[in-house]
């Protein structure tokens, strides 16, 4: 399980929509940010998305956990982007890095 946290105060007033097409899974996952809340949907892409990103799932996970930087990903031959690179980078800047010692269940 990968838990990604949104920095709520920084996200206040921000609004984005993105489509992530995972080329190795043949799936589209869409994220929308509004009122500091992220909504997720599967195989229902936003027609008015800020950007659509085609990427492998493995490479996307490496980016989220910090093993690959956003700039490295955007310059990779394995990734294609349609739409606003600036909006995508701004969105990822709102995410806090994952906490490796996050307790899901405590005694």
DSSP file (Angstrom, degrees, kcal/mol; ACC not computed):
  #  RESIDUE AA STRUCTURE BP1 BP2  ACC     N-H-->O    O-->H-N    N-H-->O    O-->H-N    TCO  KAPPA ALPHA  PHI   PSI    X-CA   Y-CA   Z-CA
    1    1 A X              0   0    0      0, 0.0     2,-0.6     0, 0.0     0, 0.0   0.000 360.0 360.0 360.0 132.0    0.0    0.0    0.0
    2    2 A X        -     0   0    0      2,-0.0     2,-0.6    96,-0.0    63,-0.0  -0.954 360.0-164.3-114.4 116.6    1.3    3.4   -0.9
    3    3 A X        -     0   0    0     -2,-0.6     2,-0.5    96,-0.1    96,-0.3  -0.894   4.4-171.2-103.7 122.6   -0.1    6.3    1.0
    4    4 A X        -     0   0    0     -2,-0.6     2,-0.4    94,-0.1    93,-0.1  -0.950  11.4-147.9-113.9 130.3    0.5    9.8   -0.5
    5    5 A X  E     -A   96   0A   0     91,-0.7    91,-3.3    -2,-0.5     2,-0.4  -0.803   4.1-140.6-104.2 138.8   -0.4   12.8    1.6
    6    6 A X  E     -A   95   0A   0     -2,-0.4     2,-1.4    89,-0.2    89,-0.2  -0.799  20.7-124.8 -93.4 132.8   -1.6   16.1    0.2
    7    7 A X     >  -     0   0    0     87,-3.1     4,-1.7    -2,-0.4     3,-0.4  -0.659  29.6-163.2 -77.9  94.7   -0.3   19.2    1.9
    8    8 A X  H  > S+     0   0    0     -2,-1.4     4,-1.0     1,-0.2     3,-0.2   0.859  79.6  49.8 -52.2 -51.7   -3.8   20.6    2.7
    9    9 A X  H  4 S+     0   0    0      1,-0.2     3,-0.5     2,-0.2    -1,-0.2   0.893 113.8  46.4 -60.2 -38.6   -2.9   24.3    3.4
   10   10 A X  H  4 S+     0   0    0     -3,-0.4    -1,-0.2     1,-0.2    -2,-0.2   0.810 111.3  53.2 -70.5 -28.5   -0.9   24.6    0.2
   11   11 A X  H >< S+     0   0    0     -4,-1.7     3,-2.4    -3,-0.2    25,-0.6   0.604  78.7 120.0 -82.6 -12.0   -3.7   22.9   -1.8
   12   12 A X  T 3< S+     0   0    0     -4,-1.0     3,-0.1    -3,-0.5    -3,-0.0  -0.337  86.0   7.8 -58.0 124.1   -6.3   25.3   -0.6
   13   13 A X  T 3  S+     0   0    0      1,-0.3    -1,-0.3    -2,-0.1     2,-0.2   0.343 100.4 124.6  87.0  -7.0   -7.8   27.1   -3.6
   14   14 A X    <   -     0   0    0     -3,-2.4    22,-0.5    77,-0.0    21,-0.5  -0.602  38.2-171.2 -86.6 148.2   -6.0   24.9   -6.2
   15   15 A X        +     0   0    0     -2,-0.2     2,-0.3    19,-0.1    19,-0.2  -0.955  15.1 152.9-143.9 120.9   -7.9   23.0   -8.8
   16   16 A X  E     -B   33   0B   0     17,-1.6    17,-2.8    -2,-0.4     2,-0.3  -0.962  22.6-163.6-142.3 157.3   -6.4   20.4  -11.2
   17   17 A X  E     +B   32   0B   0     -2,-0.3    33,-2.9    15,-0.2    34,-1.0  -0.973  15.8 177.7-142.4 133.3   -7.5   17.3  -13.2
   18   18 A X  E     -Bc  31  51B   0     13,-3.0    13,-2.5    -2,-0.3     2,-0.5  -0.983  20.6-148.2-136.9 145.6   -5.1   14.8  -14.7
   19   19 A X  E     -Bc  30  52B   0     32,-2.0    34,-3.1    -2,-0.3     2,-0.6  -0.967  11.3-163.1-110.6 127.1   -5.4   11.5  -16.6
   20   20 A X  E     -Bc  29  53B   0      9,-3.2     9,-2.8    -2,-0.5     2,-0.8  -0.944   2.9-164.2-111.2 111.1   -2.6    8.9  -16.0
   21   21 A X  E     -Bc  28  54B   0     32,-3.3    34,-2.5    -2,-0.6     2,-1.0  -0.857   8.5-152.6 -97.5 110.6   -2.6    6.3  -18.7
   22   22 A X  E >>> -Bc  27  55B   0      5,-2.7     4,-1.6    -2,-0.8     5,-1.3  -0.739   6.5-165.0 -87.5 104.6   -0.6    3.3  -17.5
   23   23 A X  T 345S+     0   0    0     32,-1.5    33,-0.2    -2,-1.0    -1,-0.2   0.774  84.7  50.0 -65.0 -29.6    0.7    1.8  -20.7
   24   24 A X  T 345S+     0   0    0     31,-0.3    -1,-0.3     1,-0.2    32,-0.1   0.677 118.2  38.3 -83.4 -17.6    1.8   -1.5  -19.2
   25   25 A X  T <45S-     0   0    0     -3,-0.9    -2,-0.2     2,-0.2    -1,-0.2   0.537  98.3-131.1-105.2 -11.6   -1.6   -2.1  -17.5
   26   26 A X  T  <5 +     0   0    0     -4,-1.6     2,-0.3     1,-0.2    -3,-0.2   0.917  66.5 126.0  55.7  45.5   -3.8   -0.7  -20.2
   27   27 A X  E   < -B   22   0B   0     -5,-1.3    -5,-2.7     2,-0.0     2,-0.5  -0.950  52.3-147.9-131.3 150.6   -5.6    1.4  -17.6
   28   28 A X  E     -B   21   0B   0     -2,-0.3    15,-3.7    -7,-0.2     2,-0.5  -0.987  13.3-172.6-119.2 125.2   -6.5    5.0  -17.1
   29   29 A X  E     -BD  20  42B   0     -9,-2.8    -9,-3.2    -2,-0.5     2,-0.4  -0.968   8.4-159.2-116.0 130.7   -6.6    6.5  -13.7
   30   30 A X  E     -BD  19  41B   0     11,-3.2    11,-2.1    -2,-0.5     2,-0.4  -0.914   5.0-166.5-116.2 137.3   -7.8   10.1  -13.3
   31   31 A X  E     -BD  18  40B   0    -13,-2.5   -13,-3.0    -2,-0.4     2,-0.4  -0.961   2.9-173.2-121.3 137.5   -7.2   12.4  -10.4
   32   32 A X  E     -BD  17  39B   0      7,-2.3     7,-3.0    -2,-0.4     2,-0.5  -0.998   8.4-157.3-129.1 136.1   -8.9   15.7   -9.6
   33   33 A X  E     +BD  16  38B   0    -17,-2.8   -17,-1.6    -2,-0.4     2,-0.3  -0.957  27.2 148.2-112.7 123.6   -8.0   18.1   -6.9
   34   34 A X  E >   + D   0  37B   0      3,-2.2     3,-1.3    -2,-0.5   -19,-0.1  -0.957  67.8   4.3-153.9 137.3  -10.6   20.5   -5.7
   35   35 A X  T 3  S-     0   0    0    -21,-0.5   -23,-0.1    -2,-0.3     3,-0.1   0.858 128.3 -61.9  55.3  38.2  -11.2   22.1   -2.2
   36   36 A X  T 3  S+     0   0    0    -25,-0.6     2,-0.4   -22,-0.5    -1,-0.3   0.723 114.4 114.7  62.8  24.6   -7.9   20.4   -1.0
   37   37 A X  E <   -D   34   0B   0     -3,-1.3    -3,-2.2   -26,-0.1     2,-0.5  -0.987  57.9-143.7-125.9 134.6   -9.4   16.9   -1.7
   38   38 A X  E     -D   33   0B   0     -2,-0.4     2,-0.4    -5,-0.2    -5,-0.2  -0.848  14.0-163.9 -97.7 129.8   -8.1   14.5   -4.3
   39   39 A X  E     -D   32   0B   0     -7,-3.0    -7,-2.3    -2,-0.5     2,-0.4  -0.912   4.5-159.4-111.4 142.4  -10.7   12.4   -6.1
   40   40 A X  E     +D   31   0B   0     -2,-0.4     2,-0.3    -9,-0.2    -9,-0.2  -0.940  12.8 172.6-123.0 140.4   -9.8    9.3   -8.0
   41   41 A X  E     -D   30   0B   0    -11,-2.1   -11,-3.2    -2,-0.4     2,-0.4  -0.990  22.6-132.7-144.6 153.9  -11.6    7.4  -10.8
   42   42 A X  E    S-D   29   0B   0     -2,-0.3   -13,-0.2   -13,-0.2    -2,-0.0  -0.882  79.9  -7.0-111.7 135.4  -10.7    4.5  -13.1
   43   43 A X  S    S+     0   0    0    -15,-3.7    -1,-0.2    -2,-0.4   -14,-0.1   0.759 103.4 102.4  54.8  31.1  -11.3    4.4  -16.9
   44   44 A X        -     0   0    0    -16,-0.3    -1,-0.1    -3,-0.2   -14,-0.0  -0.603  59.2-165.5-135.6  73.2  -13.2    7.7  -16.9
   45   45 A X        -     0   0    0     -2,-0.1     2,-0.5     1,-0.1   -26,-0.1  -0.223  23.7-112.4 -64.8 150.0  -10.7   10.2  -18.2
   46   46 A X    >   -     0   0    0      1,-0.1     3,-1.0   -15,-0.1    -1,-0.1  -0.693  16.1-154.9 -79.9 127.6  -11.4   13.9  -17.8
   47   47 A X  T 3  S+     0   0    0     -2,-0.5    -1,-0.1     1,-0.2    -2,-0.1   0.758  97.3  44.7 -73.3 -23.8  -12.0   15.6  -21.2
   48   48 A X  T 3  S+     0   0    0     -3,-0.0    -1,-0.2     3,-0.0   -31,-0.1  -0.039  84.6 152.4-109.0  29.6  -10.9   18.9  -19.8
   49   49 A X    <   -     0   0    0     -3,-1.0   -31,-0.2     1,-0.1     3,-0.1  -0.231  52.8-130.7 -61.5 147.4   -7.8   17.6  -17.9
   50   50 A X  S    S-     0   0    0    -33,-2.9    34,-2.6     1,-0.3     2,-0.3   0.838  89.3  -9.1 -62.9 -33.7   -4.9   19.9  -17.3
   51   51 A X  E     -cE  18  83B   0    -34,-1.0   -32,-2.0    32,-0.3     2,-0.4  -0.983  56.1-142.2-161.4 154.2   -2.7   17.1  -18.7
   52   52 A X  E     -cE  19  82B   0     30,-2.8    30,-2.5    -2,-0.3     2,-0.5  -0.996  22.3-163.2-120.8 126.5   -2.7   13.5  -19.8
   53   53 A X  E     -cE  20  81B   0    -34,-3.1   -32,-3.3    -2,-0.4     2,-0.6  -0.939   8.5-158.9-115.9 126.5    0.4   11.5  -18.9
   54   54 A X  E     +cE  21  80B   0     26,-2.8    26,-2.0    -2,-0.5     2,-0.3  -0.932  36.6 139.8-104.1 119.9    1.2    8.1  -20.6
   55   55 A X  E     -c   22   0B   0    -34,-2.5   -32,-1.5    -2,-0.6   -31,-0.3  -0.978  54.2 -97.4-155.5 155.8    3.7    6.2  -18.3
   56   56 A X     >  -     0   0    0     -2,-0.3     4,-2.0    22,-0.3     5,-0.1  -0.545  33.0-124.9 -77.1 151.9    4.4    2.7  -17.0
   57   57 A X  H  > S+     0   0    0      1,-0.2     4,-2.4     2,-0.2     5,-0.2   0.899 109.9  54.0 -62.8 -41.4    3.0    1.9  -13.6
   58   58 A X  H  > S+     0   0    0      1,-0.2     4,-2.1     2,-0.2    -1,-0.2   0.908 109.1  47.3 -61.5 -43.1    6.4    0.9  -12.3
   59   59 A X  H  > S+     0   0    0      2,-0.2     4,-1.8     1,-0.2    -1,-0.2   0.880 110.2  53.3 -66.9 -37.8    8.0    4.2  -13.3
   60   60 A X  H  X S+     0   0    0     -4,-2.0     4,-2.2     2,-0.2    -2,-0.2   0.918 109.2  48.6 -61.9 -44.3    5.1    6.2  -11.8
   61   61 A X  H  X S+     0   0    0     -4,-2.4     4,-2.2     1,-0.2     6,-0.2   0.894 107.6  55.0 -64.6 -39.2    5.6    4.4   -8.5
   62   62 A X  H  <>S+     0   0    0     -4,-2.1     5,-2.2     1,-0.2     6,-1.2   0.887 109.0  49.1 -59.4 -38.0    9.3    5.1   -8.6
   63   63 A X  H ><5S+     0   0    0     -4,-1.8     3,-0.9     4,-0.2    -2,-0.2   0.929 109.6  50.8 -66.9 -44.7    8.5    8.8   -8.9
   64   64 A X  H 3<5S+     0   0    0     -4,-2.2    34,-0.5     1,-0.3    -2,-0.2   0.859 112.1  45.9 -63.7 -35.7    6.1    8.7   -6.0
   65   65 A X  T 3<5S-     0   0    0     -4,-2.2    -1,-0.3    -5,-0.1    -2,-0.2   0.486 119.4-107.7 -89.1  -0.4    8.5    7.1   -3.6
   66   66 A X  T < 5S+     0   0    0     -3,-0.9    -3,-0.2    -4,-0.5    -2,-0.1   0.551  87.7 117.2  93.5   7.2   11.3    9.4   -4.6
   67   67 A X  S   <S+     0   0    0     -5,-2.2     2,-0.3    -6,-0.2    -4,-0.2   0.578  83.7  32.7 -83.4  -8.5   13.5    7.0   -6.6
   68   68 A X  S    S-     0   0    0     -6,-1.2    -2,-0.3    -5,-0.2    -1,-0.2  -0.978  85.3-128.8-145.1 133.1   12.9    9.1   -9.8
   69   69 A X     >  -     0   0    0     -2,-0.3     4,-2.4     1,-0.1     5,-0.2  -0.420  21.7-117.4 -81.1 156.6   12.5   12.8   -9.9
   70   70 A X  H  > S+     0   0    0      1,-0.2     4,-2.8     2,-0.2     5,-0.2   0.904 116.6  51.3 -59.0 -43.2    9.7   14.6  -11.7
   71   71 A X  H  > S+     0   0    0      1,-0.2     4,-1.5     2,-0.2    -1,-0.2   0.916 109.4  50.1 -62.2 -42.1   12.1   16.2  -14.1
   72   72 A X  H  4 S+     0   0    0      1,-0.2     4,-0.4     2,-0.2    -1,-0.2   0.905 112.5  48.0 -61.2 -41.2   13.8   12.9  -14.9
   73   73 A X  H >< S+     0   0    0     -4,-2.4     3,-1.4     1,-0.2    -2,-0.2   0.935 109.7  51.0 -65.2 -46.9   10.4   11.4  -15.6
   74   74 A X  H 3< S+     0   0    0     -4,-2.8    -1,-0.2     1,-0.3    -2,-0.2   0.767 113.0  46.4 -66.3 -24.7    9.2   14.2  -17.8
   75   75 A X  T 3< S+     0   0    0     -4,-1.5    -1,-0.3    -5,-0.2    -2,-0.2   0.446  90.5 112.3 -94.3  -0.7   12.4   14.0  -19.9
   76   76 A X    X   -     0   0    0     -3,-1.4     3,-1.1    -4,-0.4    -3,-0.0  -0.422  69.0-137.1 -74.5 145.5   12.2   10.2  -20.2
   77   77 A X  T 3  S+     0   0    0      1,-0.2    -1,-0.1    -2,-0.1    -4,-0.1   0.641 103.5  66.7 -71.0 -14.9   11.5    8.5  -23.5
   78   78 A X  T 3  S+     0   0    0     -5,-0.1     2,-0.4   -22,-0.0   -22,-0.3   0.417  96.6  65.3 -85.6   0.9    9.2    6.2  -21.6
   79   79 A X    <   -     0   0    0     -3,-1.1     2,-0.4    -6,-0.2   -24,-0.2  -0.962  57.8-171.9-128.6 139.7    6.8    9.0  -20.9
   80   80 A X  E     -E   54   0B   0    -26,-2.0   -26,-2.8    -2,-0.4     2,-0.4  -0.987   7.8-163.5-128.9 147.0    4.6   11.2  -23.0
   81   81 A X  E     -E   53   0B   0     -2,-0.4     2,-0.5   -28,-0.2   -28,-0.2  -0.991   9.7-171.6-133.0 130.3    2.6   14.2  -21.9
   82   82 A X  E     +E   52   0B   0    -30,-2.5   -30,-2.8    -2,-0.4     2,-0.3  -0.990  63.2  14.0-117.4 125.1   -0.2   16.1  -23.5
   83   83 A X  E    S-E   51   0B   0     -2,-0.5     2,-0.7   -32,-0.2   -32,-0.3  -0.846 108.2  -0.8 116.2-152.9   -1.2   19.4  -21.8
   84   84 A X     >  -     0   0    0    -34,-2.6     4,-1.6    -2,-0.3     5,-0.1  -0.677  39.3-176.1 -89.7 111.9    0.5   21.6  -19.2
   85   85 A X  H  > S+     0   0    0     -2,-0.7     4,-2.6     2,-0.2     5,-0.2   0.874  89.6  56.7 -65.4 -38.5    3.8   20.5  -17.7
   86   86 A X  H  > S+     0   0    0      1,-0.2     4,-2.4     2,-0.2    -1,-0.2   0.915 106.3  48.4 -61.9 -44.1    3.7   23.4  -15.3
   87   87 A X  H  > S+     0   0    0      2,-0.2     4,-2.3     1,-0.2    -1,-0.2   0.898 111.6  50.5 -63.8 -39.4    0.3   22.3  -13.9
   88   88 A X  H  X S+     0   0    0     -4,-1.6     4,-2.4     2,-0.2    -2,-0.2   0.936 112.4  45.3 -64.5 -46.6    1.6   18.8  -13.4
   89   89 A X  H  X S+     0   0    0     -4,-2.6     4,-1.7     1,-0.2    -2,-0.2   0.895 112.4  52.4 -63.8 -39.7    4.7   19.9  -11.6
   90   90 A X  H  X S+     0   0    0     -4,-2.4     4,-0.6    -5,-0.2    -1,-0.2   0.892 109.6  49.8 -62.6 -39.7    2.7   22.3   -9.5
   91   91 A X  H >< S+     0   0    0     -4,-2.3     3,-1.5     1,-0.2     4,-0.3   0.948 110.2  48.5 -64.1 -49.3    0.3   19.4   -8.5
   92   92 A X  H >< S+     0   0    0     -4,-2.4     3,-1.3     1,-0.3    -1,-0.2   0.804 102.9  63.3 -63.6 -27.8    3.2   17.1   -7.5
   93   93 A X  H 3< S+     0   0    0     -4,-1.7    -1,-0.3     1,-0.2    -2,-0.2   0.729  95.7  60.8 -66.6 -20.6    4.7   19.9   -5.5
   94   94 A X  T << S+     0   0    0     -3,-1.5   -87,-3.1    -4,-0.6     2,-0.4   0.585  88.3  91.3 -81.1 -10.8    1.5   19.8   -3.3
   95   95 A X  E <  S-A    6   0A   0     -3,-1.3     2,-0.2    -4,-0.3   -89,-0.2  -0.704  71.6-137.7 -90.6 134.9    2.2   16.2   -2.3
   96   96 A X  E     -A    5   0A   0    -91,-3.3   -91,-0.7    -2,-0.4     3,-0.1  -0.627  35.0 -97.5 -82.2 147.6    4.2   15.3    0.8
   97   97 A X        -     0   0    0     -2,-0.2   -32,-0.1     1,-0.1    -1,-0.1  -0.324  50.2 -92.8 -62.5 149.7    6.7   12.5    0.4
   98   98 A X        -     0   0    0    -34,-0.5     2,-0.7     1,-0.1   -94,-0.1  -0.323  33.1-125.4 -64.9 146.8    5.5    9.1    1.7
   99   99 A X    >   -     0   0    0    -96,-0.3     3,-1.4     1,-0.1   -96,-0.1  -0.850  15.2-160.1 -95.4 112.0    6.2    8.2    5.3
  100  100 A X  T 3  S+     0   0    0     -2,-0.7    -1,-0.1     1,-0.3    -2,-0.0   0.709  89.9  47.5 -67.1 -20.5    8.0    4.9    5.3
  101  101 A X  T 3  S+     0   0    0      2,-0.1     2,-0.3    -3,-0.0    -1,-0.3   0.033  75.2 145.6-110.8  26.5    7.2    4.2    9.0
  102  102 A X    <   -     0   0    0     -3,-1.4     2,-0.7     1,-0.1   -99,-0.0  -0.505  46.8-134.7 -66.2 122.2    3.5    5.1    8.8
  103  103 A X        +     0   0    0     -2,-0.3     3,-0.2     1,-0.2    -1,-0.1  -0.703  26.4 177.3 -83.5 113.3    1.6    2.8   11.2
  104  104 A X  S    S+     0   0    0     -2,-0.7     2,-0.4     1,-0.3    -1,-0.2   0.900  78.3  22.4 -79.5 -42.6   -1.5    1.5    9.6
  105  105 A X  S    S-     0   0    0      2,-0.0     2,-0.4     0, 0.0    -1,-0.3  -0.991  73.8-168.5-125.6 129.9   -2.4   -0.6   12.6
  106  106 A X              0   0    0     -2,-0.4    -3,-0.0    -3,-0.2     0, 0.0  -0.905 360.0 360.0-117.2 148.7   -1.2    0.1   16.1
  107  107 A X              0   0    0     -2,-0.4    -1,-0.1     0, 0.0    -2,-0.0   0.509 360.0 360.0 -69.3 360.0   -1.5   -2.2   19.1
